[in-house]
Amino acid sequence: MKDLMALKRPNAISFSKKNVVRPFEDASSLDFWSQKNDAGLFIVGQSTKKRPDGLVFVRMFDNRVLDMCEIGVEGYQAMSEFKTPKSTPGHKPLMHFASELFDTHPRFQQLKSMLMDFFNGEEIDSICLPGIEHVISVTLAPTPSSLNSATTRLDPSSSKNEDDTKSLPKIHIRTYTIKLLASGTRIPRVELVPMGPSLDLVLRRHQDPDAEVLKQAMRRPKLKKQDVEKGLGKKRKNMEVDEMGDLRGRIHVAKQDLGRLQTRKMKGLKAGQSEDVNMSDAEEDGRSTKRQKSG
């Protein structure tokens, strides 16, 4: 849990108290924490006799649980075990998914979406090449022959049944730092250095999103951005439309006179008082010179 938070720092909050949370039985506490911390995704660590070393990814929408995916940790190497340089906190990683099941199997599609939401962070249009410092590789064990068919699907009604996941391949997550070396050409030579953590996972329970809630979460504005901009006419100069279709305007304010700005009335900040002090000092100096001359 600490290593996963290290990969998300500074966009993560760690809950130090050991709260009894059972997301699949009662998710009311997660709804409360989502509203309190403005969080869109949780990772809950649990370990029981039946399901040891488990992690539950919980995705939220409108402070309500959207969907959940539970995975079991069967192999783990901490980041501290790798005596190699680490990436800078806050940098976006490259995500690499190496299996066709991430695009065809519903369980792996959900896990891929969860991991993308967890590590993606803020969406950007471009990135500088030296700003790419690490890559997170997600691979699968050899695919069983029963899953080679594109028509293989899980039964949606058995969303919490773990018997369906026993035949699924294991998931391997590896993290590497990127070294850009000279290659004699414009394109640098890239080397990957293990950074940690290293995880071997298996799929367990999951909960699909409700159809109506998912429809609201995936909703996009009906009005196209180009149509809004065309309808602005002459007022289009200082106006723009964001990705959600909302019209935003820019207002230009004249230069303000900060000398008339109202501040707290403190005696030490009054200009007249400092001048009075200087005048009194000058008068005292004048009186002392007159006494010396009279003496």
Short mmCIF file of the C-alpha atoms (twelve columns), coordinates in Angstrom:
data_MODEL
# 
_entry.id   MODEL 
# 
loop_
_atom_site.group_PDB 
_atom_site.id 
_atom_site.type_symbol 
_atom_site.label_atom_id 
_atom_site.label_alt_id 
_atom_site.label_comp_id 
_atom_site.label_asym_id 
_atom_site.label_seq_id 
_atom_site.Cartn_x 
_atom_site.Cartn_y 
_atom_site.Cartn_z 
_atom_site.pdbx_PDB_model_num 
ATOM 1   C CA . MET A 1   0.000   0.000   0.000   1 
ATOM 2   C CA . LYS A 2   2.861   2.398   0.794   1 
ATOM 3   C CA . ASP A 3   4.628   1.600   -2.469  1 
ATOM 4   C CA . LEU A 4   1.455   2.191   -4.481  1 
ATOM 5   C CA . MET A 5   1.040   5.506   -2.706  1 
ATOM 6   C CA . ALA A 6   4.668   6.365   -3.513  1 
ATOM 7   C CA . LEU A 7   3.864   5.926   -7.208  1 
ATOM 8   C CA . LYS A 8   0.839   8.249   -6.836  1 
ATOM 9   C CA . ARG A 9   2.478   10.901  -4.636  1 
ATOM 10  C CA . PRO A 10  1.476   13.747  -4.231  1 
ATOM 11  C CA . ASN A 11  -2.014  12.900  -5.557  1 
ATOM 12  C CA . ALA A 12  -2.898  10.385  -2.845  1 
ATOM 13  C CA . ILE A 13  -4.020  10.324  0.790   1 
ATOM 14  C CA . SER A 14  -3.085  7.550   3.210   1 
ATOM 15  C CA . PHE A 15  -5.553  6.570   5.922   1 
ATOM 16  C CA . SER A 16  -3.477  5.523   8.923   1 
ATOM 17  C CA . LYS A 17  -6.345  4.219   11.080  1 
ATOM 18  C CA . LYS A 18  -7.381  0.585   10.669  1 
ATOM 19  C CA . ASN A 19  -11.054 0.939   9.817   1 
ATOM 20  C CA . VAL A 20  -13.245 -2.109  9.326   1 
ATOM 21  C CA . VAL A 21  -14.356 -1.714  5.709   1 
ATOM 22  C CA . ARG A 22  -16.131 -4.394  3.680   1 
ATOM 23  C CA . PRO A 23  -16.769 -2.805  0.284   1 
ATOM 24  C CA . PHE A 24  -18.795 -5.704  -1.147  1 
ATOM 25  C CA . GLU A 25  -21.086 -5.881  1.912   1 
ATOM 26  C CA . ASP A 26  -21.429 -2.204  2.941   1 
ATOM 27  C CA . ALA A 27  -19.934 0.693   0.978   1 
ATOM 28  C CA . SER A 28  -21.516 3.538   2.950   1 
ATOM 29  C CA . SER A 29  -18.220 4.449   4.610   1 
ATOM 30  C CA . LEU A 30  -16.559 4.784   1.196   1 
ATOM 31  C CA . ASP A 31  -19.333 7.119   0.058   1 
ATOM 32  C CA . PHE A 32  -18.666 9.290   3.114   1 
ATOM 33  C CA . TRP A 33  -14.882 9.368   2.583   1 
ATOM 34  C CA . SER A 34  -15.341 10.128  -1.097  1 
ATOM 35  C CA . GLN A 35  -17.410 13.200  -0.292  1 
ATOM 36  C CA . LYS A 36  -15.128 14.308  2.542   1 
ATOM 37  C CA . ASN A 37  -11.842 13.963  0.609   1 
ATOM 38  C CA . ASP A 38  -13.154 14.583  -2.924  1 
ATOM 39  C CA . ALA A 39  -11.721 11.201  -3.957  1 
ATOM 40  C CA . GLY A 40  -12.684 9.325   -7.096  1 
ATOM 41  C CA . LEU A 41  -10.887 6.032   -6.470  1 
ATOM 42  C CA . PHE A 42  -9.968  3.985   -3.388  1 
ATOM 43  C CA . ILE A 43  -7.693  1.023   -2.727  1 
ATOM 44  C CA . VAL A 44  -8.719  -0.999  0.317   1 
ATOM 45  C CA . GLY A 45  -6.272  -3.537  1.749   1 
ATOM 46  C CA . GLN A 46  -7.787  -6.591  3.414   1 
ATOM 47  C CA . SER A 47  -6.472  -9.934  4.603   1 
ATOM 48  C CA . THR A 48  -8.710  -12.719 5.872   1 
ATOM 49  C CA . LYS A 49  -8.315  -16.458 6.212   1 
ATOM 50  C CA . LYS A 50  -10.461 -17.080 3.149   1 
ATOM 51  C CA . ARG A 51  -8.992  -14.243 1.065   1 
ATOM 52  C CA . PRO A 52  -5.462  -13.393 2.282   1 
ATOM 53  C CA . ASP A 53  -3.492  -10.374 1.052   1 
ATOM 54  C CA . GLY A 54  -6.278  -8.745  -0.921  1 
ATOM 55  C CA . LEU A 55  -6.594  -5.344  -2.576  1 
ATOM 56  C CA . VAL A 56  -9.940  -3.902  -3.616  1 
ATOM 57  C CA . PHE A 57  -10.045 -1.160  -6.254  1 
ATOM 58  C CA . VAL A 58  -13.185 0.941   -5.742  1 
ATOM 59  C CA . ARG A 59  -14.112 3.547   -8.350  1 
ATOM 60  C CA . MET A 60  -16.545 6.312   -7.427  1 
ATOM 61  C CA . PHE A 61  -18.917 8.571   -9.310  1 
ATOM 62  C CA . ASP A 62  -20.863 11.412  -7.725  1 
ATOM 63  C CA . ASN A 63  -19.676 10.205  -4.268  1 
ATOM 64  C CA . ARG A 64  -21.192 6.767   -4.898  1 
ATOM 65  C CA . VAL A 65  -19.587 3.423   -5.704  1 
ATOM 66  C CA . LEU A 66  -19.487 2.856   -9.458  1 
ATOM 67  C CA . ASP A 67  -17.689 -0.492  -9.694  1 
ATOM 68  C CA . MET A 68  -15.196 -2.630  -7.755  1 
ATOM 69  C CA . CYS A 69  -12.472 -5.129  -8.538  1 
ATOM 70  C CA . GLU A 70  -10.706 -7.326  -5.976  1 
ATOM 71  C CA . ILE A 71  -7.261  -8.816  -6.596  1 
ATOM 72  C CA . GLY A 72  -5.087  -11.096 -4.490  1 
ATOM 73  C CA . VAL A 73  -1.356  -10.515 -4.037  1 
ATOM 74  C CA . GLU A 74  0.579   -13.760 -4.440  1 
ATOM 75  C CA . GLY A 75  4.055   -12.314 -5.019  1 
ATOM 76  C CA . TYR A 76  5.549   -9.008  -3.924  1 
ATOM 77  C CA . GLN A 77  8.894   -7.217  -3.919  1 
ATOM 78  C CA . ALA A 78  9.032   -3.864  -2.179  1 
ATOM 79  C CA . MET A 79  10.498  -0.763  -3.759  1 
ATOM 80  C CA . SER A 80  13.163  -0.676  -1.042  1 
ATOM 81  C CA . GLU A 81  14.545  -4.043  -2.232  1 
ATOM 82  C CA . PHE A 82  15.606  -2.494  -5.546  1 
ATOM 83  C CA . LYS A 83  18.785  -0.472  -4.968  1 
ATOM 84  C CA . THR A 84  18.259  1.604   -8.088  1 
ATOM 85  C CA . PRO A 85  17.272  5.241   -8.762  1 
ATOM 86  C CA . LYS A 86  13.595  6.108   -8.346  1 
ATOM 87  C CA . SER A 87  11.357  8.339   -10.423 1 
ATOM 88  C CA . THR A 88  10.466  11.874  -9.374  1 
ATOM 89  C CA . PRO A 89  7.134   12.096  -7.498  1 
ATOM 90  C CA . GLY A 90  4.345   13.603  -9.548  1 
ATOM 91  C CA . HIS A 91  5.601   12.467  -12.976 1 
ATOM 92  C CA . LYS A 92  3.193   10.620  -15.264 1 
ATOM 93  C CA . PRO A 93  4.158   7.030   -16.083 1 
ATOM 94  C CA . LEU A 94  3.955   5.175   -19.352 1 
ATOM 95  C CA . MET A 95  1.415   2.337   -19.127 1 
ATOM 96  C CA . HIS A 96  2.131   -0.879  -21.028 1 
ATOM 97  C CA . PHE A 97  -0.437  -3.702  -21.256 1 
ATOM 98  C CA . ALA A 98  0.905   -6.834  -22.941 1 
ATOM 99  C CA . SER A 99  -1.980  -9.186  -23.700 1 
ATOM 100 C CA . GLU A 100 -4.949  -9.283  -26.042 1 
ATOM 101 C CA . LEU A 101 -7.181  -10.211 -23.092 1 
ATOM 102 C CA . PHE A 102 -7.005  -6.599  -21.912 1 
ATOM 103 C CA . ASP A 103 -9.082  -5.725  -24.990 1 
ATOM 104 C CA . THR A 104 -11.345 -8.808  -25.249 1 
ATOM 105 C CA . HIS A 105 -12.049 -10.237 -21.779 1 
ATOM 106 C CA . PRO A 106 -14.469 -8.206  -19.579 1 
ATOM 107 C CA . ARG A 107 -12.603 -8.881  -16.318 1 
ATOM 108 C CA . PHE A 108 -9.259  -7.756  -17.707 1 
ATOM 109 C CA . GLN A 109 -10.889 -4.813  -19.443 1 
ATOM 110 C CA . GLN A 110 -12.209 -3.645  -16.084 1 
ATOM 111 C CA . LEU A 111 -8.797  -4.096  -14.436 1 
ATOM 112 C CA . LYS A 112 -7.087  -2.175  -17.238 1 
ATOM 113 C CA . SER A 113 -9.567  0.664   -16.840 1 
ATOM 114 C CA . MET A 114 -8.993  0.700   -13.068 1 
ATOM 115 C CA . LEU A 115 -5.216  0.847   -13.420 1 
ATOM 116 C CA . MET A 116 -5.425  3.551   -16.074 1 
ATOM 117 C CA . ASP A 117 -7.626  5.691   -13.836 1 
ATOM 118 C CA . PHE A 118 -5.364  5.063   -10.850 1 
ATOM 119 C CA . PHE A 119 -2.027  5.940   -12.473 1 
ATOM 120 C CA . ASN A 120 -3.136  8.345   -15.190 1 
ATOM 121 C CA . GLY A 121 -3.659  11.500  -13.121 1 
ATOM 122 C CA . GLU A 122 -4.275  14.764  -14.931 1 
ATOM 123 C CA . GLU A 123 -4.866  14.518  -18.669 1 
ATOM 124 C CA . ILE A 124 -2.375  16.453  -20.803 1 
ATOM 125 C CA . ASP A 125 -2.027  17.072  -24.539 1 
ATOM 126 C CA . SER A 126 1.742   16.626  -24.793 1 
ATOM 127 C CA . ILE A 127 4.768   15.809  -22.666 1 
ATOM 128 C CA . CYS A 128 8.472   16.511  -22.921 1 
ATOM 129 C CA . LEU A 129 10.603  13.417  -23.580 1 
ATOM 130 C CA . PRO A 130 12.899  13.935  -20.519 1 
ATOM 131 C CA . GLY A 131 9.737   14.203  -18.401 1 
ATOM 132 C CA . ILE A 132 9.020   10.490  -18.947 1 
ATOM 133 C CA . GLU A 133 10.923  8.855   -16.114 1 
ATOM 134 C CA . HIS A 134 9.251   5.489   -15.481 1 
ATOM 135 C CA . VAL A 135 7.054   2.881   -17.114 1 
ATOM 136 C CA . ILE A 136 4.537   0.495   -15.512 1 
ATOM 137 C CA . SER A 137 4.302   -2.788  -17.387 1 
ATOM 138 C CA . VAL A 138 1.255   -5.043  -16.880 1 
ATOM 139 C CA . THR A 139 1.547   -8.493  -18.410 1 
ATOM 140 C CA . LEU A 140 -0.347  -11.776 -18.125 1 
ATOM 141 C CA . ALA A 141 0.768   -15.341 -17.709 1 
ATOM 142 C CA . PRO A 142 0.299   -17.673 -20.723 1 
ATOM 143 C CA . THR A 143 -3.337  -17.625 -21.780 1 
ATOM 144 C CA . PRO A 144 -5.180  -20.928 -21.221 1 
ATOM 145 C CA . SER A 145 -6.648  -22.627 -24.265 1 
ATOM 146 C CA . SER A 146 -10.151 -22.140 -22.880 1 
ATOM 147 C CA . LEU A 147 -9.731  -18.360 -23.224 1 
ATOM 148 C CA . ASN A 148 -8.310  -18.314 -26.732 1 
ATOM 149 C CA . SER A 149 -11.770 -18.088 -28.234 1 
ATOM 150 C CA . ALA A 150 -13.018 -14.552 -28.667 1 
ATOM 151 C CA . THR A 151 -16.505 -15.656 -27.645 1 
ATOM 152 C CA . THR A 152 -15.461 -16.660 -24.116 1 
ATOM 153 C CA . ARG A 153 -17.233 -14.468 -21.568 1 
ATOM 154 C CA . LEU A 154 -18.023 -14.569 -17.863 1 
ATOM 155 C CA . ASP A 155 -21.562 -14.847 -16.591 1 
ATOM 156 C CA . PRO A 156 -22.627 -11.328 -15.479 1 
ATOM 157 C CA . SER A 157 -24.987 -12.749 -12.866 1 
ATOM 158 C CA . SER A 158 -22.078 -14.331 -10.967 1 
ATOM 159 C CA . SER A 159 -20.180 -11.088 -10.337 1 
ATOM 160 C CA . LYS A 160 -19.041 -12.191 -6.879  1 
ATOM 161 C CA . ASN A 161 -18.324 -15.814 -7.688  1 
ATOM 162 C CA . GLU A 162 -14.602 -16.582 -7.467  1 
ATOM 163 C CA . ASP A 163 -14.857 -19.965 -9.188  1 
ATOM 164 C CA . ASP A 164 -14.845 -18.224 -12.585 1 
ATOM 165 C CA . THR A 165 -11.485 -16.573 -11.886 1 
ATOM 166 C CA . LYS A 166 -9.498  -19.742 -11.128 1 
ATOM 167 C CA . SER A 167 -8.937  -20.421 -14.813 1 
ATOM 168 C CA . LEU A 168 -7.801  -16.863 -15.548 1 
ATOM 169 C CA . PRO A 169 -4.060  -16.180 -15.935 1 
ATOM 170 C CA . LYS A 170 -2.054  -14.312 -13.298 1 
ATOM 171 C CA . ILE A 171 -1.239  -10.626 -13.619 1 
ATOM 172 C CA . HIS A 172 2.335   -9.363  -13.336 1 
ATOM 173 C CA . ILE A 173 3.010   -5.668  -12.633 1 
ATOM 174 C CA . ARG A 174 6.582   -4.409  -13.007 1 
ATOM 175 C CA . THR A 175 7.883   -0.860  -12.675 1 
ATOM 176 C CA . TYR A 176 10.994  0.435   -14.435 1 
ATOM 177 C CA . THR A 177 12.853  3.722   -14.652 1 
ATOM 178 C CA . ILE A 178 13.800  4.962   -18.107 1 
ATOM 179 C CA . LYS A 179 17.377  5.838   -19.027 1 
ATOM 180 C CA . LEU A 180 17.926  7.843   -22.219 1 
ATOM 181 C CA . LEU A 181 21.408  7.170   -23.581 1 
ATOM 182 C CA . ALA A 182 23.282  8.551   -26.546 1 
ATOM 183 C CA . SER A 183 22.769  6.564   -29.725 1 
ATOM 184 C CA . GLY A 184 24.545  8.706   -32.327 1 
ATOM 185 C CA . THR A 185 21.204  9.671   -33.855 1 
ATOM 186 C CA . ARG A 186 18.402  12.048  -32.957 1 
ATOM 187 C CA . ILE A 187 16.445  9.250   -31.271 1 
ATOM 188 C CA . PRO A 188 18.068  8.237   -27.940 1 
ATOM 189 C CA . ARG A 189 18.700  4.667   -26.898 1 
ATOM 190 C CA . VAL A 190 16.304  3.597   -24.139 1 
ATOM 191 C CA . GLU A 191 17.162  1.266   -21.285 1 
ATOM 192 C CA . LEU A 192 14.796  0.051   -18.557 1 
ATOM 193 C CA . VAL A 193 16.057  -0.338  -14.989 1 
ATOM 194 C CA . PRO A 194 13.849  -2.169  -12.414 1 
ATOM 195 C CA . MET A 195 12.596  0.287   -9.815  1 
ATOM 196 C CA . GLY A 196 9.914   -1.607  -7.918  1 
ATOM 197 C CA . PRO A 197 7.456   -2.502  -6.649  1 
ATOM 198 C CA . SER A 198 6.919   -5.889  -8.271  1 
ATOM 199 C CA . LEU A 199 3.487   -7.542  -7.934  1 
ATOM 200 C CA . ASP A 200 2.044   -10.913 -8.932  1 
ATOM 201 C CA . LEU A 201 -1.749  -10.787 -8.755  1 
ATOM 202 C CA . VAL A 202 -4.821  -12.947 -9.274  1 
ATOM 203 C CA . LEU A 203 -8.365  -11.810 -9.928  1 
ATOM 204 C CA . ARG A 204 -11.040 -12.402 -7.296  1 
ATOM 205 C CA . ARG A 205 -14.460 -10.820 -6.771  1 
ATOM 206 C CA . HIS A 206 -15.772 -7.898  -8.754  1 
ATOM 207 C CA . GLN A 207 -18.870 -5.742  -9.090  1 
ATOM 208 C CA . ASP A 208 -20.024 -4.345  -12.400 1 
ATOM 209 C CA . PRO A 209 -21.324 -0.771  -12.582 1 
ATOM 210 C CA . ASP A 210 -25.030 -0.119  -12.599 1 
ATOM 211 C CA . ALA A 211 -26.262 0.609   -16.115 1 
ATOM 212 C CA . GLU A 212 -27.967 3.902   -15.219 1 
ATOM 213 C CA . VAL A 213 -25.057 5.178   -13.109 1 
ATOM 214 C CA . LEU A 214 -22.573 4.216   -15.822 1 
ATOM 215 C CA . LYS A 215 -24.665 6.075   -18.373 1 
ATOM 216 C CA . GLN A 216 -24.486 9.218   -16.248 1 
ATOM 217 C CA . ALA A 217 -20.737 8.805   -15.695 1 
ATOM 218 C CA . MET A 218 -20.083 8.470   -19.442 1 
ATOM 219 C CA . ARG A 219 -22.379 11.318  -20.443 1 
ATOM 220 C CA . ARG A 220 -20.947 13.999  -22.726 1 
ATOM 221 C CA . PRO A 221 -22.456 17.344  -23.731 1 
ATOM 222 C CA . LYS A 222 -24.859 17.103  -26.668 1 
ATOM 223 C CA . LEU A 223 -23.791 20.437  -28.138 1 
ATOM 224 C CA . LYS A 224 -20.598 20.193  -30.143 1 
ATOM 225 C CA . LYS A 225 -17.730 22.487  -29.327 1 
ATOM 226 C CA . GLN A 226 -17.550 23.794  -32.924 1 
ATOM 227 C CA . ASP A 227 -21.259 24.598  -32.966 1 
ATOM 228 C CA . VAL A 228 -20.972 26.652  -29.772 1 
ATOM 229 C CA . GLU A 229 -17.997 28.580  -31.081 1 
ATOM 230 C CA . LYS A 230 -19.733 29.331  -34.390 1 
ATOM 231 C CA . GLY A 231 -22.772 30.725  -32.584 1 
ATOM 232 C CA . LEU A 232 -20.757 33.261  -30.617 1 
ATOM 233 C CA . GLY A 233 -20.448 35.769  -33.492 1 
ATOM 234 C CA . LYS A 234 -18.413 38.864  -32.688 1 
ATOM 235 C CA . LYS A 235 -18.181 37.993  -28.992 1 
ATOM 236 C CA . ARG A 236 -15.990 34.986  -29.773 1 
ATOM 237 C CA . LYS A 237 -12.750 36.913  -29.104 1 
ATOM 238 C CA . ASN A 238 -12.556 36.445  -25.322 1 
ATOM 239 C CA . MET A 239 -14.695 33.337  -25.046 1 
ATOM 240 C CA . GLU A 240 -13.872 29.644  -25.241 1 
ATOM 241 C CA . VAL A 241 -15.614 26.315  -24.746 1 
ATOM 242 C CA . ASP A 242 -14.083 23.619  -22.547 1 
ATOM 243 C CA . GLU A 243 -14.221 19.869  -23.172 1 
ATOM 244 C CA . MET A 244 -17.524 19.533  -21.320 1 
ATOM 245 C CA . GLY A 245 -19.215 22.083  -23.591 1 
ATOM 246 C CA . ASP A 246 -19.336 24.867  -20.986 1 
ATOM 247 C CA . LEU A 247 -18.859 28.410  -22.272 1 
ATOM 248 C CA . ARG A 248 -16.158 30.367  -20.448 1 
ATOM 249 C CA . GLY A 249 -15.348 34.071  -20.866 1 
ATOM 250 C CA . ARG A 250 -12.269 36.135  -20.110 1 
ATOM 251 C CA . ILE A 251 -12.654 39.538  -18.452 1 
ATOM 252 C CA . HIS A 252 -9.909  42.177  -18.702 1 
ATOM 253 C CA . VAL A 253 -9.600  44.376  -15.603 1 
ATOM 254 C CA . ALA A 254 -7.866  47.763  -15.648 1 
ATOM 255 C CA . LYS A 255 -4.764  48.377  -13.556 1 
ATOM 256 C CA . GLN A 256 -5.673  48.885  -9.915  1 
ATOM 257 C CA . ASP A 257 -4.285  51.531  -7.589  1 
ATOM 258 C CA . LEU A 258 -2.973  49.526  -4.653  1 
ATOM 259 C CA . GLY A 259 -2.352  52.704  -2.668  1 
ATOM 260 C CA . ARG A 260 -6.078  52.957  -2.003  1 
ATOM 261 C CA . LEU A 261 -6.384  49.330  -0.989  1 
ATOM 262 C CA . GLN A 262 -8.103  48.954  2.388   1 
ATOM 263 C CA . THR A 263 -5.891  47.078  4.862   1 
ATOM 264 C CA . ARG A 264 -5.987  46.342  8.558   1 
ATOM 265 C CA . LYS A 265 -5.610  49.467  10.679  1 
ATOM 266 C CA . MET A 266 -2.427  48.909  12.659  1 
ATOM 267 C CA . LYS A 267 -0.579  51.668  14.459  1 
ATOM 268 C CA . GLY A 268 2.783   50.431  13.251  1 
ATOM 269 C CA . LEU A 269 1.704   50.717  9.601   1 
ATOM 270 C CA . LYS A 270 0.480   54.327  9.768   1 
ATOM 271 C CA . ALA A 271 2.609   56.643  7.635   1 
ATOM 272 C CA . GLY A 272 1.928   59.698  9.799   1 
ATOM 273 C CA . GLN A 273 3.246   58.078  12.954  1 
ATOM 274 C CA . SER A 274 6.659   57.327  11.454  1 
ATOM 275 C CA . GLU A 275 6.915   60.941  10.250  1 
ATOM 276 C CA . ASP A 276 5.975   62.197  13.744  1 
ATOM 277 C CA . VAL A 277 8.688   60.042  15.275  1 
ATOM 278 C CA . ASN A 278 11.266  61.423  12.861  1 
ATOM 279 C CA . MET A 279 10.166  65.009  13.630  1 
ATOM 280 C CA . SER A 280 10.417  64.444  17.385  1 
ATOM 281 C CA . ASP A 281 13.905  62.986  16.963  1 
ATOM 282 C CA . ALA A 282 14.940  66.045  14.975  1 
ATOM 283 C CA . GLU A 283 13.559  68.385  17.644  1 
ATOM 284 C CA . GLU A 284 15.456  66.524  20.378  1 
ATOM 285 C CA . ASP A 285 18.674  66.819  18.365  1 
ATOM 286 C CA . GLY A 286 18.091  70.550  17.942  1 
ATOM 287 C CA . ARG A 287 17.546  71.085  21.653  1 
ATOM 288 C CA . SER A 288 20.694  69.166  22.531  1 
ATOM 289 C CA . THR A 289 22.810  71.320  20.195  1 
ATOM 290 C CA . LYS A 290 21.390  74.530  21.725  1 
ATOM 291 C CA . ARG A 291 22.287  73.331  25.236  1 
ATOM 292 C CA . GLN A 292 25.839  72.578  24.155  1 
ATOM 293 C CA . LYS A 293 26.203  76.073  22.690  1 
ATOM 294 C CA . SER A 294 24.748  77.766  25.819  1 
ATOM 295 C CA . GLY A 295 27.088  75.707  28.018  1 
# 
